[in-house]
Amino acid sequence: MVEQINTKPDIYKISVPLPNNPLKVLNSYILKTPAENLVIDTGFNQPECLSALTEGLKELDIDMNRTTLFLTHLHSDHVGLVNHIVTDKTRVFMSHVDYSYLTRTYVGDNWSWMEEKFYREGLSKDLILLQREVNPARSYAPEYLFKVQSIYDNEIFTIGDYTFRCIWTPGHTPGHTCLFMEQEKILFSGDHILFDITPNITMWRDVEDSLGNYLESLKKIRSLDISLTLPAHRKNDMDVYERIEQIEEHHDRRINQTLSIIQQEPGLNACEIGARMTWSMRGKNWAEFPIQQKWFAIGETISHLDYLIKRDRIVRHKEKNIIYYTAV
């Protein structure tokens, strides 16, 4: 489904369905100009996503030979279809940080490292093996690594008569990048700011404090003069500054809850701590969570534990290769 979001500039949204995924839809944004076009994000590497995206691009008469594809971050629901829609003449922009991570996933050991990390944080080997089959980040990733033109914080590029500024907002991923049209006061927020769900903040290899990075990135966006924010999922029907405040309050509550659990039951591992936390899975307790949702929840729990460790509120120790946490 194609929807016009704005005129002058002409901005459209293609709603790309994400089957059997709680995110429901990926918002792929299109900016059209007489000279060239911009496409932001793609959807999973799934037939349903490909059909919706290609039909939307056809309806808008988008020639990918004179189009730039901007990828806000490395997650498969944002990059999955790159190989299906680009041509030899399509510019593909992506943060150098996230592209480095993506490269290590295809030609390195990122997934093996991640599985070992989750095992040491308390997830059973049986569940780790199960998630290999159902984790959408793996199942619906691009078939092969694509080429990009790396971008950096505050880098400027133009599409037709319009100027875009790349704003590095690490947290959701190490290289997540928003796009800002400063003159028009329009922000393409990717997954950095969502409005009816809270972006997942997990731990990342070689990142000490992804939650701390995320909260700093929120401050960075708050300093901008924004009239319209276009998120990558769901809708936006509220003020972006109010939403930033809500997200900060959410993480403040989650940090305090994490610390309280550790103070009451010292010596738990991350999986045990995650099982005691409050999650928005309606009508289901921890035992009933699908493994892919447990995976995301444990990752987010670890990010809050890292945040507390960085601020000397808790310490970690290892017994028989499993990590446990106690309060300072």
N, C-alpha and C positions, 0 to 999 in steps of 0.2 A: 504494500500500500504506500502510495506517494502522497505527501501532504506538504503544501507550501507553508513555510514557517515565517518568512519575512520577504519583503520586497525592498529593492534598493538598499542592500544587495539582495539578489534573488537566492534565497536559501530554502532548500527542500529537505524533507526527512523521508527516507525509505525505512519502513518498519520491517526489520528482518527477524522472523520468528526464530526462537531458540527452543526447539521441541524438548519437552520433558525436563526443562530447566527452570528453576525458580526465578531466574532473571526475566524470563518470558520473551523479551524482545531486545534486539540491538538496534539502536537508533543510528543509522548511517546517514550522515549529513552531506548534502551536495550544495556547492555554491557554483552557480552558472554565470559566466560572462561571455560576451561575444567572442573574445579571444581564446579563452581557455577555461577549464573547470577545476574544481577541487572536490575530492571525495574523502570523507573522514570515516575510517574503520569499515569492516567488511561483514562480520558474522562468522559463525563456525564453518568448518569444512564439512558441511552436510548438504544433501540435495535440496532440502527445504530452504535453507539459507541461500544457496546459490540461485535457486529459482526466483526467490523474492528480490534478491539484489539485482540480478541481471534483467529481470522484467522491469524493475524500477528505473534502472539506468537506460533501458531502451525507451521507456515512456518519456523520460526527460531528454532523450536524444543526446546522451553523453557519449562522446567519442573519446575513448581511452587513449588514443594517440595524442590528444592535446589536453590531457588531464593529469593533475598531480594527485597521488594517493597519500594521505597523511595518516599515520598509525599512531594513536595516542599511547599505546603500550603493547607489551608482548603477549598478553593473554589470547588464547585461541579464538574466543568470540570476537576479537577485534582484528586478528590477522589471518584467520583460517582460510579465507578465500583469495588471498593475494595472488597465488599462482594461477587462479582461474580467470581473473579479470584484467590483469596488467598486460600490456604489450611491450615491445622493445623500446617504445617511445614514451612510456609512462614513467614519470618521476615518482619514486617511492621514498617518502621521508619518514624517518624513525629515529628516536633518541639513540645516540651512540652507546649509552649505558644499557638500555634494554636489548639492543641488537647484539651486544656482546654476550648478554645472558642467553639470548635465543640461540646464538651460535654454539655456546657451550652445551646447550641442550641437544643439538643435532650432532655435534662432533666431539662431545665431551661426556662428562659423567654427572651432569646435574641431577638427573632423576635418581641415579644410584645414591648420590649424596643425600638427596631429600629423603629417600626411603630409610637410609641408615639413621638420619637425624630423627625421624618420627619414631623409629624403633627405640632409640635411646631415650626418647621422651615418653615412652610407655605404650605405644600402639603395638598390638600383637602382629607377628609376622603373617598370620592368616589374613588379617584385615588389610595389611599392606599389599599382599598379593592380590586380594580382591579388588582394591582400588585401581590397580593397573588396568583392569578391564572396563571400569565404569567412569574413571575420572575424565571429564570432558576436555580438560587441558591436554590430555594425551590422545584421547579418542578422535577429537575433531581438530587436531592441529594441521597445519599445511603439510603436504606430502614431502616436501623438501624445502631446504633453506632458500629463501629468495634474496635478491640483491637490493640494497637500499642506499640512499644518500643520507649519511648520518647528519643529525642536527644537534645543536647545542643550546644551552640556556640563553635566552634573549636573542637568539638568531631571528633575523627578519627575512621573510620572502613575500613575493607578490603574486597574486592571481588576478590578471586583468588590471583594473584600476584599484584593487583592494590590497591592503597591507596586513600581514599576519605576523604576530610575535609569538615565538615558541617560549613557553614558560615551564621550566623543569619543576615538577611537583612530586618528588620522590615520596614513597610511602606505600601506596597500593601496589606498585612495582618500583624497583630501584630507579627506573628511568622514565616513569610516567610523565607525559608532557601534555599540558593544555595548550590550546590555541586562543589567542586574544586579538580581536580586531579593535584596536585602541580608539580609533576615530569613531567607529560605530558603537562602541561599548558593548560588544558581543563576545561572550566567552564560550568556547567549546570545552566543556569541563571533563570529557572522557568519563572515567570512573572515579576521578578525584573527589567530585562532589555529586552525589545522587540525592534525590529529594524525598522518596518514600521508602527507601531502604538505605542502610548504612554500608558504605564500601568496606569490603573485607580487607583487613590489614593483617598480613601474615609475616612470618620471618623469611629472610632471604639469605642465601649464601654470601658470606663476606660483608654482611650488613649487621652492625651491632645493635641498632635501635630503629627498626623500621617505623614503629609507632611514633617515636619522637620526631623522626623525619617527617612523617605525615602531618603531625600537629603543627610543625614549623611551616610546612607547605600550605596549610590552611591559612596561616597568618599572611603568607605571601599573596594569596588570592584576595584576602580581605582588604589589602592595601590598594587594589585596583578599583577603578570607577566603572562598574558593570551595570548595564541596564537589562540585558537579556542573557541568561545562562542556559545553554543547551547541553543536557547530560546525555551520556551514552545509553542509559537504560531508563525505562519508565517515563514519567512525565515530570514537568516542573511547574508547580502552581503556587510558588511562594518566593519570597525575597531571598537571594543567595546569602546575604549577610546573616539573616535570621537562621538559615539552614546551617551555616558554618557554626554558629553558636550552639545549635542543637547537637551537632556532631561532636563538638568539644565536650559538651555536657555528658553525652553518651559514653565517651571514652573515660571521662573522669569517674563516672559511676562504675564502669567496668574495671578500671584500675583499682578502685577502692574495694570492689567485690573480690577481685583476685587476691589482694593483700589480706582481706578479712578471712578468706578461706584458708590461706597459708598460716595465718596466726592461730586459727582455731584447730587446724589439723596439720601441724608441721610434718614434713617428710613425704608429701605427696609428689607424684610425678605430674607432668603437664597433662597427660590424658586423664588422670584422676581429678585434677583441678578443673579441667574443661567440663567433665561430667557433672560437676557441682555448680557450674555457672548457669546463668539464666540466658536461654536462647529463644529466638522467636520462631520456633517450629511448633505450630499450633497443634495441640492435641497429642503431641508425642513427647515421650521422655527420652533420655539419652540412649537407652538400649534400643529404641526404635528408630533412631536417626539412620538414614541411609549412609553408607560408608563415605560417599563423596562429601556429604554435609559434615560428618565427623572430621574428615580430613581438613576441611576449611576451618571448622571450629577449633581444632587443636592448633592449627597454624596461627589463628588469631590469639588463642590463649598464650602461645609461646611469645608472640610479639608483645603482649602485656607483661609477661614475665621478664623479657629482655629489658623493657622500659623500667621496671622496678629494680632490676639488677644494676642498670646503668646509674640509677640514682641512690644506690646503696641502701635500698629498703629490704631486699631479700638477698639470699645467697643460694648458689646451687652446689650440690655435691653429687658424686657418682658412686654407686654401689653395684657391682656385677654388671657394669656397662649401662646401667639405667640411671638417668639424672633425676634427682629429687630436690625439692625446694624448701627452705626454711626462712622465717623472717629474721631480720637483724635485731 
